[in-house]
Amino acid sequence: MSSVGVKELKNRLTHYLRLTKQGEEVVVTERGKPIALLQPIQTATPTASREARLAQLAAQGAVTLPTRKFLLRIRRIRVSGTPLSKVVLEDRR
């Protein structure tokens, strides 16, 4: 399942049609909002992918899709000293 903006779809239409021919669904977005779904004719019944179902719900107004991408990697920060849980317990005494 992939998502593509209108401009990118226009520039690389053959590529996305080839993906669709191979069985993949492509959600077309305009300014981050899903507006269309490209899918193979054989699977033109209910959509199978999660992104496609979310796009349908967003088009119906049932859900609001996130506007920013999720963080893929979060760096862990190591803090030296007494753990915060122990400090809180000592403070309660």
MODELLER restraints for C-alpha pairs under 7 A, 6 or more apart:
rsr = mdl.restraints
at = mdl.atoms
rsr.add(forms.Gaussian(group=physical.xy_distance, feature=features.Distance(at['CA:1:A'], at['CA:24:A']), mean=5.81, stdev=0.5))
rsr.add(forms.Gaussian(group=physical.xy_distance, feature=features.Distance(at['CA:1:A'], at['CA:25:A']), mean=5.22, stdev=0.5))
rsr.add(forms.Gaussian(group=physical.xy_distance, feature=features.Distance(at['CA:1:A'], at['CA:26:A']), mean=5.91, stdev=0.5))
rsr.add(forms.Gaussian(group=physical.xy_distance, feature=features.Distance(at['CA:1:A'], at['CA:49:A']), mean=6.84, stdev=0.5))
rsr.add(forms.Gaussian(group=physical.xy_distance, feature=features.Distance(at['CA:2:A'], at['CA:25:A']), mean=6.74, stdev=0.5))
rsr.add(forms.Gaussian(group=physical.xy_distance, feature=features.Distance(at['CA:2:A'], at['CA:26:A']), mean=5.01, stdev=0.5))
rsr.add(forms.Gaussian(group=physical.xy_distance, feature=features.Distance(at['CA:2:A'], at['CA:27:A']), mean=6.33, stdev=0.5))
rsr.add(forms.Gaussian(group=physical.xy_distance, feature=features.Distance(at['CA:3:A'], at['CA:26:A']), mean=5.55, stdev=0.5))
rsr.add(forms.Gaussian(group=physical.xy_distance, feature=features.Distance(at['CA:3:A'], at['CA:27:A']), mean=4.63, stdev=0.5))
rsr.add(forms.Gaussian(group=physical.xy_distance, feature=features.Distance(at['CA:3:A'], at['CA:28:A']), mean=5.95, stdev=0.5))
rsr.add(forms.Gaussian(group=physical.xy_distance, feature=features.Distance(at['CA:4:A'], at['CA:27:A']), mean=6.26, stdev=0.5))
rsr.add(forms.Gaussian(group=physical.xy_distance, feature=features.Distance(at['CA:4:A'], at['CA:28:A']), mean=5.10, stdev=0.5))
rsr.add(forms.Gaussian(group=physical.xy_distance, feature=features.Distance(at['CA:4:A'], at['CA:29:A']), mean=5.99, stdev=0.5))
rsr.add(forms.Gaussian(group=physical.xy_distance, feature=features.Distance(at['CA:5:A'], at['CA:28:A']), mean=5.65, stdev=0.5))
rsr.add(forms.Gaussian(group=physical.xy_distance, feature=features.Distance(at['CA:5:A'], at['CA:29:A']), mean=4.70, stdev=0.5))
rsr.add(forms.Gaussian(group=physical.xy_distance, feature=features.Distance(at['CA:5:A'], at['CA:30:A']), mean=5.75, stdev=0.5))
rsr.add(forms.Gaussian(group=physical.xy_distance, feature=features.Distance(at['CA:6:A'], at['CA:28:A']), mean=6.33, stdev=0.5))
rsr.add(forms.Gaussian(group=physical.xy_distance, feature=features.Distance(at['CA:6:A'], at['CA:29:A']), mean=6.14, stdev=0.5))
rsr.add(forms.Gaussian(group=physical.xy_distance, feature=features.Distance(at['CA:6:A'], at['CA:30:A']), mean=5.88, stdev=0.5))
rsr.add(forms.Gaussian(group=physical.xy_distance, feature=features.Distance(at['CA:20:A'], at['CA:26:A']), mean=6.97, stdev=0.5))
rsr.add(forms.Gaussian(group=physical.xy_distance, feature=features.Distance(at['CA:20:A'], at['CA:38:A']), mean=6.78, stdev=0.5))
rsr.add(forms.Gaussian(group=physical.xy_distance, feature=features.Distance(at['CA:20:A'], at['CA:39:A']), mean=5.66, stdev=0.5))
rsr.add(forms.Gaussian(group=physical.xy_distance, feature=features.Distance(at['CA:20:A'], at['CA:40:A']), mean=5.54, stdev=0.5))
rsr.add(forms.Gaussian(group=physical.xy_distance, feature=features.Distance(at['CA:21:A'], at['CA:40:A']), mean=5.95, stdev=0.5))
rsr.add(forms.Gaussian(group=physical.xy_distance, feature=features.Distance(at['CA:23:A'], at['CA:40:A']), mean=5.82, stdev=0.5))
rsr.add(forms.Gaussian(group=physical.xy_distance, feature=features.Distance(at['CA:24:A'], at['CA:39:A']), mean=6.62, stdev=0.5))
rsr.add(forms.Gaussian(group=physical.xy_distance, feature=features.Distance(at['CA:25:A'], at['CA:37:A']), mean=6.98, stdev=0.5))
rsr.add(forms.Gaussian(group=physical.xy_distance, feature=features.Distance(at['CA:25:A'], at['CA:38:A']), mean=5.69, stdev=0.5))
rsr.add(forms.Gaussian(group=physical.xy_distance, feature=features.Distance(at['CA:25:A'], at['CA:39:A']), mean=4.62, stdev=0.5))
rsr.add(forms.Gaussian(group=physical.xy_distance, feature=features.Distance(at['CA:26:A'], at['CA:37:A']), mean=5.78, stdev=0.5))
rsr.add(forms.Gaussian(group=physical.xy_distance, feature=features.Distance(at['CA:26:A'], at['CA:38:A']), mean=4.99, stdev=0.5))
rsr.add(forms.Gaussian(group=physical.xy_distance, feature=features.Distance(at['CA:26:A'], at['CA:39:A']), mean=6.51, stdev=0.5))
rsr.add(forms.Gaussian(group=physical.xy_distance, feature=features.Distance(at['CA:27:A'], at['CA:34:A']), mean=6.47, stdev=0.5))
rsr.add(forms.Gaussian(group=physical.xy_distance, feature=features.Distance(at['CA:27:A'], at['CA:36:A']), mean=5.95, stdev=0.5))
rsr.add(forms.Gaussian(group=physical.xy_distance, feature=features.Distance(at['CA:27:A'], at['CA:37:A']), mean=4.60, stdev=0.5))
rsr.add(forms.Gaussian(group=physical.xy_distance, feature=features.Distance(at['CA:27:A'], at['CA:38:A']), mean=6.31, stdev=0.5))
rsr.add(forms.Gaussian(group=physical.xy_distance, feature=features.Distance(at['CA:27:A'], at['CA:52:A']), mean=6.55, stdev=0.5))
rsr.add(forms.Gaussian(group=physical.xy_distance, feature=features.Distance(at['CA:28:A'], at['CA:34:A']), mean=5.73, stdev=0.5))
rsr.add(forms.Gaussian(group=physical.xy_distance, feature=features.Distance(at['CA:28:A'], at['CA:35:A']), mean=5.85, stdev=0.5))
rsr.add(forms.Gaussian(group=physical.xy_distance, feature=features.Distance(at['CA:28:A'], at['CA:36:A']), mean=5.01, stdev=0.5))
rsr.add(forms.Gaussian(group=physical.xy_distance, feature=features.Distance(at['CA:28:A'], at['CA:37:A']), mean=5.94, stdev=0.5))
rsr.add(forms.Gaussian(group=physical.xy_distance, feature=features.Distance(at['CA:29:A'], at['CA:35:A']), mean=5.41, stdev=0.5))
rsr.add(forms.Gaussian(group=physical.xy_distance, feature=features.Distance(at['CA:29:A'], at['CA:36:A']), mean=7.00, stdev=0.5))
rsr.add(forms.Gaussian(group=physical.xy_distance, feature=features.Distance(at['CA:32:A'], at['CA:67:A']), mean=6.90, stdev=0.5))
rsr.add(forms.Gaussian(group=physical.xy_distance, feature=features.Distance(at['CA:34:A'], at['CA:55:A']), mean=5.56, stdev=0.5))
rsr.add(forms.Gaussian(group=physical.xy_distance, feature=features.Distance(at['CA:47:A'], at['CA:53:A']), mean=6.39, stdev=0.5))
rsr.add(forms.Gaussian(group=physical.xy_distance, feature=features.Distance(at['CA:57:A'], at['CA:63:A']), mean=5.83, stdev=0.5))
rsr.add(forms.Gaussian(group=physical.xy_distance, feature=features.Distance(at['CA:58:A'], at['CA:64:A']), mean=5.80, stdev=0.5))
rsr.add(forms.Gaussian(group=physical.xy_distance, feature=features.Distance(at['CA:58:A'], at['CA:65:A']), mean=6.69, stdev=0.5))
